[in-house]
Amino acid sequence: MIERNQRVVIAESDTELALMLSKALRMEGLHADTVGDGIEAIRKAWQTMPDLVICGFYLPGLGALRVVRYLKSHPAFAGLKTAVLLPRLDRATAARARRAGADAVIEMPVEPLDFVDECVSLLDPAIGRSPSHPSSMSFPDSVSILEELTGILENRLDRLEAMQDFMMELGLSPSVQETFRNVASGVLTDLGFDRVQVFQYLPEAGELRVEAAFGRGVPADFQQQPVRLSAMEGLPVALAVREKRQIRSSEAGVSEIRLSWAGSTDYVDTPLFDAVGVMGVVRCDNGMTGRAIGPDDLEALRDFCSRASGVLRNAIDIEQIAGAKERNSLVLENLGSALIMVDQSGRVTEAAGTEALMGLRPETLIGRTLSEAAPAVAGEERLETICKVLIEGRPAFENALHLTRPGGDPVIVNLRFVPYRSGGRITGAVLLVIDVTEEQKLKANLNQRNEELEMMSRIGRDLNSTLELDDICDLLLRSLRLFYPEEAISILLPDEDSDDGITRRLIVKAGCGYKTDDRGLDRPIVVAGPTYDDDREESPAASTSMLGIVGGAFAGARVLNIPDVSQESGYIEDFRETKSEIAVPIVIQDKAAGVIDIQSKARNRFDPDSVRRISSLANSAANAIENAQLHAKAWEAAQRDRLTNLRNLRFYEERIREELERATRYNYECSLLMIDVDDFKHYNDHFGHPMGNNLLRTLARTISGALREKIDTLVRYGGEEFVSILPLTPGKVAAEIAERIRQMVLDDNSEIPHSSEQPLGCVSVSIGVATFPTDVSDRDRLLEIADKRMYMGKRAGKNRVVAPSLGNCPVIS
């Protein structure tokens, strides 16, 4: 055994497991301390200043993720390594642990030797850390630890609110350049970095150009030529563009001379990108204050850039449309024409440009009458027009005459009849034949682009004007229908029922086209299925494969445009008539949050304009959906009790009103249970508030297990009181449910610490039952009567149910 001067703290509620792991570490020569809850883990870390803290996921007092977040956020523990033990390794929980700051996630059960190897790999082989506090320093108590954790959470919430406000302002930027400058400003003002430089990436040229720079010593190279990405190979900015991920400067294996930026070699490059591609890179550091860039800073920066990317893509799309409009106007000023001059007798005296436009060689027209030389432009009405021009001396016009070119192609021309004077008198007329075919097309295209620009802007405003997810999907569907009236369109969002965080199904939230009656909303589309081992057909392997065009677009968060589905091996038939299909992901924070799927009966239906148009609508929808989801989460959180995760009083007041109105309308019974924990104050006073909180959480789970899922409602009414709403439940059945709850609480006493030390020798509940309208006809008094009956049970000795059907209380008229 090699003696190491390194210390490990193991926080694990399972005492036997903690002892086994600590013994394995001591055999490796490490110093190992064990504690049984999260608060003690932090206090032990302050006392011993260890090199590594290992936390079991389920810790009493304070969970593992909060312990890790506390240690990683406190400057006193700089350089400390942390690991989390997970009973089973699922990606969603592991990702939460790493976001909290955990350096490693260890799946349980684990062999002692493997556990030791994992720990040793985390420890620096150098001499262990020495305490950075004086020996006389007092260590924080549980209250101060919880207060500091609350401060960390409030800082994260403040940063999120500031970011949301900034994104609303960013969407008002008038140009792409202004958007880049506002992104740079937001990194300084909202994220708190010292210096920032923002590049625009020009993919066609493979170049980077500086668009904004703020902070002392940062070069504002706006007048310099763009730099080719190939010239920056190996540098963080090139890696960020190519790999589409955040890069710390320390990750690039290049010399400090090449790495240096504005006198700093410690900075971070974060790409601005979406499903279409990379648009730019944000570079920032804390070169002025020297403050370390922590995991929370990196996560906030990634989130900021992801949100800004959607706004930036919209600005780029709008600027491209405006640029096309300007180019079209320039073309209109330089279109060719043909000229034919006739004398007073109507014979051609000069001609030019007629061969290309009309297939008539100019020299063959001279000396012939106009009706003979160019009958296509010299009908009877036009000859009369020429005579009128020759007599009156005023020009005349005729627009949009349809002709045929020499090769058979159609052409649209405008005619101009202009008098020609010589020697003070009219001697002839000039006929200008102006080709306006391209002009007409360009005007139509220009009108279409203008209408589209206005429409896209209006759609974006409308999408962001509602926080209802169904309304957003319906509006998005109607908007797409304006552009694709003959196609089959589906808006699909993930099915949220998955337990492991993996999306296996998308749900059609809005759809139309082809056989509309057969589509059906909420129709599930399977996009991920199990892959199977060759030898065990019925046993799915751990991995999943994405299915179909929609599944591929969702998995890769990228546009899939299939011009001919019959040539696509991954195509899964939805409609027999479909010949081409496009699937565009709705991307939120670099992750697909839905898919727009459009199918057409024509091959090659979706051109680059379609990709641009649908992607732009998807970006607008992504912002709206994210706002709706954030609103829904905030509303859900506002109606939850933080301690037990049950519904709270605000939710109860809304739900009881709805249920009693429904009971009155349809003439059915609705019962209410008022549940109170017996002698809870005694438990709190003797064993402490943390233990009391654990008791309330345990009872919340026990009571919930006795109720009907998605029908009955359990609410933490306040303190140690719970209320349950039982729709469609007569009083006798409600009393039976209450008795079942009372008995289940007693059965679970074996899992409740100190239960036998309560005055009754157990942890118990008293329950009052009231039923509307058969028992209590005044619905405003339903809760009052249930509460009174609960206290009748208290006075009668506690640990009992009081209900009219049990004969221990009267019916209220």
N, C-alpha and C positions, 0 to 999 in steps of 0.2 A: 504493500500500500504506500502511495506517495502522499506525504502530508502537504496539503494546499492551504494557503492563507486566504481562502475564499469562503463566503458564507451564503447560505441559501435559507430562505424562509418558505415553509410549506403551509398554506392555509387550506385546510380540508376538514369538512364536518364529519367525515367518516374516520374515526380515530384509528382503527386498525389499518386502513389504507395509508393514512398519514405516517404512522409508525413504520410500515413496510418501506415506503418511499424514502423516509429519512435514514433508515438503516442502510439502504442501498447506496445513498449518497455518502454516508460516513465511511462505508467500506472503500469508497473511491478516494477518501482523504479530505472530504469537504466537511465544513461545519454546517449542520442542519438544525434549524429550530422549527417547531410545529405549533400552530395555533388552530382554533376551531371555528372562528368567524371572521368576517371581513373587517370589522372595526379593529380587532386585535391584530390582524395582519398589518394594517397601517401603523398601529402603535409599535409593533415589533420592528417594522422597517425603520421607524424613527430611532428606536433604541439601538439597533445593531448596524444600521447602514449596510445592508447585505448587497451582494453582487447580483443576486437573482431572487425574484419572488414568484412562487408558483401557486396559482389559485384554483381550487375546485370550482366548477361553474356555479353550483348551488351552495352558496354560503349564507348562513343566518346573519342577521344584522345588516350586512351590506354585500350585494352580489359581486361576483368576480369582475365583471366589466367595470363597475364603479370603482372598485379597488384599483384596477389597472389605470383607469382614466385619472384618478387622483394622483397616483405615483408618477405617471408620465407627464402630468401638467405642472408638478411642483419642481422648482429649480433645485431644491436640495437633493433630488434624486436623479440628477443628470447622469446619464450613462448606465443607470440601472436597467437590467434586462427583466422582462416579465414573460410568463407563459400561463396559458389557461388549459385546464384539463376538461375535456368534453366527454360525456358518457357515450355519445355516438357522434361521429364527425359528419355534420351536414354543412353544406357550403354556406347557407344563409347565416347560421349562427357563427361559423368560423369567420365569415366576413365581418360580422358585427364585432367580434373580438379583436380583429386586426385594426378595424377603424378606431376602436377604443385605445389602441396603442400596443397591444400584445405583440411581442417579438416572435412568439411561437404558439401553435395550437396543438396539443397532444391528445390523441384519441385514446379513450379508455375502453376496455382494460388494456394495460400495457405491461410488457415483460420488464422486470427490474433493470436488466442490462440495457434494454432499448431506452428506458427512461433515463438512465444514467448517461448514455451516449448523447441523448438529446440535450440534457442539461449542460454537459461538458462542452458541446458545440456552441452553446450560447455564451459561455463564460470566456472572458479574455484570459489567455494563459499568463498574463502578467500578474503581478502581486495584487491582491484584492483591494477593494475600496476601503478607505479609512473614513471614520465618521467626520462629517463636515460641520458638526455642531459642538459647542462646549459641553463638557460633562455635566455641568450644573443646569443645563437647559431643561425646562419642563416640557413634556411631550403633550401633543394635542389630545383633548378628550373627544368622546364620540360626537358631542354637540358641535364642536368647532370643525371636526372633519366633515360632518353633514352640511354645515353652513358653507364650507369651502366648495364642496361638490355642487351645492345649489348655485353658488356663484359661477362655477364653470358652465353649468347648464344655461344660466341666464345670459352669459356672454355669447353662447352658441345661438340662443334664440334671438338676441339683439342683432347678431351678425346676419341671421337669416332674414329678419324683418328689413334691415337696411338693404340687403341684396334685392329683395322683392321690390322695394321702392325704387331702387336704382334701375332695375330692369324695365319698369314702367316708363321712366324718363328716357332710357336708352332707345326705346321703340320710337321716340319722337325725333330722333336725329335725322337731319335733312339729307345727308349724303353718306356714302361709304366712308370717306375720309373722316367726316365728323363722328361717325360711329366708332371708328378705330380710336380717335382721340378721347371719346367719352369712355371707352373701355379702359384706356390707360388711366384716366382720371378716377374711375371707379376702383381700380386696384389700389390706388393710394388712399382715397377717402373712406372707402367702405371696408377694405381688407386690412388696411394699416401697414402696408409695405412702405419702405423708405424710398425706393427708386423703381422705375418701370420704363421699359422700352417695348413698343408693339410693332411687329413686322406684319406686312401683308405678303401672302404667298401668291405668286403668279404662276399657276400650274402649266399654262401653255408654254411659257418661256423657262420654267424651272428656276425662277428667281425669287429672292426675298427683297422687299423694299421697306425701309423704316417709315412708319406713318405717324408715330407719336413717341415722345420721350419726356419724362418728368423726373426731377430729382437732381441733386447737386452732383456734378461730374459726369452725368450721363450724356453721351454725344448725341446731339439732334441732327443726324445726317440726312436731313430731308432733301438737300440739293445734290447729294451724291447719287451715282448710278446704282441701280439694283445690283445685288450680288448673286451670282449663280450658286445654287444649292450644292452643286458638285464641288465648288471651291471650298465648301465648309464641311466636307465629309469628315465624320468622326466627332464633330463638335455637337454639343447638346441640342442646338437648334435644328441641325440636320436630322438627328435621331428623333426629335419630337415630331418633325414633319413626316418622316418615313414610317415611323412606328405608331403614330397617332396616340402618343401617351406622354404624360408628364415626365420630364427628365431633370434630375438634379445634376449640377455641374460635376459633382464628385463621381457620377456614373461614367463619364466619358474618359476613356483611357488615353488622354493626350497630355502633352506637356503644359505646365502652368503658363508658359508664354503664349501658346495658342489659345488657352482657355480664358485668359484674362479679358475682363470686360469692365471698363470704367474703373480700373484699379481693384476689381474684385474677382476672386475665383470661386466664391460661394454664392451661387445664384440658381434659379430654377426656371426652366423653359416649359411652358404649357401650351399645347396646340389649341387653336380655335377650329373645330371641324364638325361636320355632320355627315349624313349618309351620302351626300354628293361628293365631298372631299374636304381637304384642308384649305382654310381660308387665311390663316395667319398664325402667329406665335406671340404669346405674352411672356416677356422676360422680366423678372423682378428679383430684388434682394433687399436685405436690411443693412446695406453697407454703411449707413450713417450712424445708426444706433448700435450696431453689432449684435442686435437681438437674434437669437437662434431661430431658424425656421422650423417649427415643430410639425407633427402629424396633423394637428387641427388646421394649421395654416395651409398646408398642402391640400387637405381635403376641401377647405373653403375655396381655395384658388381653382381647383378642378371643377367644383360646382359652379363657381362664377363664370368660368370660361365656357362650360357646357351651356349654361343659360344664355350667355351673350352670343353664342354661335348661331342660335335660331334667329335672333334679331338681326345679326350681321348678314345671314343668308338672305333674309327678306330685303335688306337694303341693297345687296348686290343684284338681286333679281329685278328690283324696281329700277335701278340705275341702268341695267342692260336693256330693259324695255325702252327707257327714255333715250338711250343711245341709238337704238334701232330707229326710233322716231326721227331723230336728227339726221341720221344717214339717209333715210328715205326722202326727207325734204331736199337734201342736196342733189340727189339723183333726179328729182323732178325738174330742177332748173336746167338740166343739160340733155334733154331728149331731142332726137333728130326729127326732121320734117322734109317734105318734098315741096317744090315750088313749080307752079305752071303759070306763065304769063300769056294772056290773050289780048288781041287788039279789038278795035271797035266792031269788027266783023265776026268776032268770036273764034278767030284762028289763033293757034298757038305760035308765039314768037320766041319764047324761051322756056327751058325746062331744066330742072336739076333735082337730083335725089330721088327720082321716080323709080329707078330700077330696083333699089333695095326695098323700097316700101310697097311698090305696086307691080313690080315685074315688067316695067315699061322702060326701054332704053330712051334716054332724053332725045337723042338725035332723030329717032323715028317719029317723034311727036310734032316736030317743027313743020309748020305750013298746013297742018290738018285742023279741022274744026275740033273743038273740045269734045263734042259728043262722039266723034270718030276716034279721036286719039285716046281718050280715057272715059269710056262709057260708064265705068263704075262710079265716077264722081260727077257725072254730067247728065243726070236725068233731067226731065222736063222742068221740074220745080227749080233745080239748081241753075238751069239756063235762064229761067225767068229772074232768078236772084241776081245773076251776073248782069243782065240787062238793066235791072233796077239800080245796081251799083254804078254802071256806066252812065246812066241818065242823071241820078240824084247826087252821085259823088260821095255817098256815105257807105262806110264798111258794113258788112253783114257777117253773121256767124251761124254755124250749124255744128252741134256737138254730138259725139258718140255715134258716128256712122260705122257700121260693122262691114268690114271688107274681108277678103281672103288673100293671104300672101301667095307668092309664086309657088311655094312648097305645099300649099294647102292649109297652112296654119291660119287661124282667125286673127284679125287685127282690128283694133278700134282706133278711129281717127276723128279728129276735130277739123272742120273746114273753116277757113277765114277768107272772106272775099274783100279785097282792099283795092280802092280805085288808084290808078297810076296816072300821074299828071306829067305833061311835058309841054314846055312853052306856054304855060298858063292855062292849058286846057286838058281835059281828061282824054287820054289816048288809049287807054286799055285798063285791064284789071289783073290783079295778081291773086291767084288761088293758092293758098297755103294748105297743104295736107299734112297735118301734124299727128304723128304716131303717139297715141296716148294709152296704148295697151298696157305698158308697164306702169304708167302713171295711175291708170285705173286699178291695176292690181295692188300697187303700192298704197294708193289711197284706201282701198278696201282693207289692206293689211294694217295700215296706219290706224284706220278707224277701229279695226278689231283690237289692235294693241291698246289704243286709248280706252276703249270700252273695258278691255280686260284689266288694265291698270286700275281704272276706277272701281271695277267690280271686285278685284282682289283686295283693294284697300278697304272697301265697304265690308267685304266678307270677314276680313281680319278684325275690323271693329266689332262686327256683329258677334263673331265667335267669342271675343273677349268680354262681351257685355253680359254674359250669363255664367253662372257657376253650377248649373245643372248639367250633368254628364249626358243625359238623354237628349236634352235640347241641343247640346254641342254637336252630337252625332247626327241628329236630324238636319241641323243647319248645314253641316259639312256635306251631307248627302245631297241636299237640294242645290248647293253650290256646284258640286261636281256634275249634277244632272244638267245644269245650264250648258256645260261644255261637252258632255257626252250623253246626249238624249237617247241614243239607240243602244247603248252598252248596258251590261249588267254590273252594278256597282254594289260593293259591300264595305261597310266600316266595321272592323273587327277589333275587339279589345280583349285582354287576357282574362281567363277564368280565374278568379281569386281563391278558389276552394282548395288549391294545392297545399299540402302540409309542409312540404320541404322547400318551398320557394321556387320550384322549377315550373315554368309555364308549359303545360302539356296540351292545353286547349285554348283556342280563341273563340269568343262568342260574337256572333253577328248582332251588333247593336242597332244597325240601320242598313237597309238594302232595298234595291229596286232594279227593274230591268228584266228582259227576257220574260219568263213566266212569273210575274210578280207574286201571284197568289200562292205559288209553291215555295217561295223563299223562306218565309217565316222568321220573325225576329227571335233572338236568343238561341238561334240554331248553333250548336257547337261544331267547330271545325278542329279536328285533331291535327296539331302541328308538331308534336313530339311523341314518339313511341319507343318502347324498349327495343334494344338490339339483343339478339339471342346468341348464346354460345352454340357452337356447331353440335356438341354432344348432348345438349339438354334443351330441347325445343321448348319446353314449358317453363323454363327457368330464365327470366330476363336477367341480362347482365346489368352492371351498374350504370353504364352509359346510356344515353338516349340519342336518337337521330331525328333531325327535323324533317317533316314530311311536306312535299309539294312546294309550289311556287310561293304561296303565302308563308309556309313554314321557313323556307330559305330566306325570304326577305326579313322575317321577324328575327331569326337566329343571328343573321349577319348584320342586322341594322343597315341594310343596303337595298338600293332599288334593283328589282329584277324585272327586266323588260323582255318578254318572250314573243318575238314576231310570229313564230309558227309553233304552236303547242304540240303539233304532231311530231316535231323533230326534237322535242325536249323529253329526255328520259325521266326526269323527276316530276313530270306533270301528272296531276291527279284530276280526273274529269269531274267537273261540277255541273256543266251544261254540255249537252251533245253539240250544240251549235257553235261553241267557242272555237275560234281559230287563232286568236292572239290574246295575250294577257299581260297586264303590268301590275306589280305589287310594290307599293311604296311604304316604307316603315314610317310610323309616327314616333320620332325619337325624342326622348326626354332624358337629359343628363347622360348622353352617350349610350343609352340603352333603349331598345325598341319597347314602346308602350302600347303598340297597336299597329294595324296595317290597313291601308286603303288598297282594296283589290278591285280592278276593273277588267272585265272580260268583253271581247268584241267578236262579232261574227265575221269580221274581215281580218285577213292576214296583214301584218305590218301596220297595224292601226295606230300605234303610239310612237310618234316621232320625237326628236329632242325637245320640241316645244311642249309636247305633252308631259315629258319627264320633268321639265322645268316648272310647268304649271301645277302639276299634281304635287311635286315636292314642296313648292311654295305654300300650297294649301295645307299640306301635312305639317309644315313648320308652324303655320298659324294655329292649326288645330292642336299641336303639341303644347304651345304656350297656354291655350285655353284649357286643355285637359289637365295640365299640371296645376293651373290655378284652381280648377274645380276639385282636383284630388287633395290639394293642400287645404282648401276650404272644408272639404268633407272630413279630413283628418282632424282639423282644428275643432270642428263642430262635434265630432265623435269624442275627442279628448275632453271637451267642455261638459259632456254629459256622462263622464266616467269618474268614479271615485278612485283617486290615485293609489290608495292603500290596497284595496281589494280588487280593483279593476271591475267592480260591479257598476251598474248604472247608479246615478246620483239623484238627489232630490229634484233637480231641474227636469231630468228626464221623467221622473215619476209623475210630476204634476201634469205634464203633457199626455203621458200614456194613460193615466187613470181617467182623465177627461174623455179621451178617445174611446176607451173601452166601455165606460158607463154610457156614453151616447150611443154606442153600437148596441149595448145590451138593451137600452130603452127602445131603440128603433126596431130591433128584431125579436124583442121579448124573450131574452134568455138571461140566465143567472151569471153573475160575476162575483167571485169571492176575493176577500182580502185577508192576508195573514200578517199580523204584527208580531215580530219575533224579537225577543230581548235575551241577551246572555245573562244568566243568573250570576250574581256576585262578581261581576266583571271588575268593579273597583277593587275588590279584595285581591284579585289576580294581578292587577296593575300595580297596586301598592306593594305587594310582597315580592313580585318577580320582575318588575320594571316595565316601562313602556315598550321597549323593543319586543319583549316576550308577549306583551298584550297585543301588539300589532300582528305578531305571528299567529296568535290565537284567532284574531279576527279573520286573517287570510284563510286559515284552515277551516273555520266554520263557514266562510263564504263558499269554499269549494264543496264542503259536505252538503250544505243546503241546496246548492245548485244541482248536485247530483240527484236530488229527490224530485226535481221539477222537470216539466216537459220542455225540451229544447225548442227554441224559436216560437213557443206559444206562451208559456208562463214568463213572467218578468220578476227578477230579484233585484232589489234596490237597497243600497246602504242608506238608511234614512238619517242616520246621525249617531255618533258615538258607537255604542254596542248594539244599536237597534237596526233591524232589517225589516223590509216590507216586501211581500210577494203578491203580485197581481195574478189571479187565476181566472182567465176568461173561460166562459162556457163550463163553469164548475159549480154544481149545487153545493149547499152548505154541508151536507153529509159527506160528500166526496172531499170537500176542502178540509173537513176535520180529520179524515183518514190520512190525507197528505200531510197535515200538520203533525199528526201522531207519528207518521213515518219519519219526518224530519227530526222530531224529538228523539226517537229511538236511534236514528243514524248518528246523531251527535254523541249519544252515549256509547254507541259501538266504536266510534273513532277516538274515545278517550285514551286508548292505548298509544295513540300517536301524538297525544298532546302532553308536553312536559308539565309536570307538577299538577296534573288534573286531580289526583287523589288528595291533594293538600287544600282543596277548596272546602268551604263550610259544609257542603252537602256530600263531600267525599268524591265529587266528580264535577266535570264541566258540563253544565246542562243549559237548556233554554226553556223559557215560558212563552207560550204562543196564544194569542187571541184571534178568533175567527169571526168574520162578519161577512154576510152575503147580501147582495143587492139583486132584486128588490124583495125577495121572499122573506128575508130576515130583517133587513134595514131598508125601509122604503125611501128614506131621505138620503139621496146619494151624497149630499154635502157632509153627512155625519158618518159615512161609512168608516173612514179612518179613525174618527173619534171613538166609535163603538168598539172597533177592533183593539184600539189602544186600552180602553177601559177593561176589556175582557182579559187582555194580557196582564194587567195589574191585578185583576181578580185572581189569576193564577199565581202571581207573586205572593199575594197575601195568604193564599191557601197553602203555601208551602213550597212554591216554585217547582220547576221541572214537570210542568204539566200543560195540557191543552185545554182551553176554555172555549166551548162552542155550544149553541143551542141543541144540536143533535146529540151531544153527550149528556144533556140534562143537567149541566152545572151552571147554566145562566139562562135568563129569560130572552124571548124574542122581542125585539124592539118594534113597536107598531109604527 
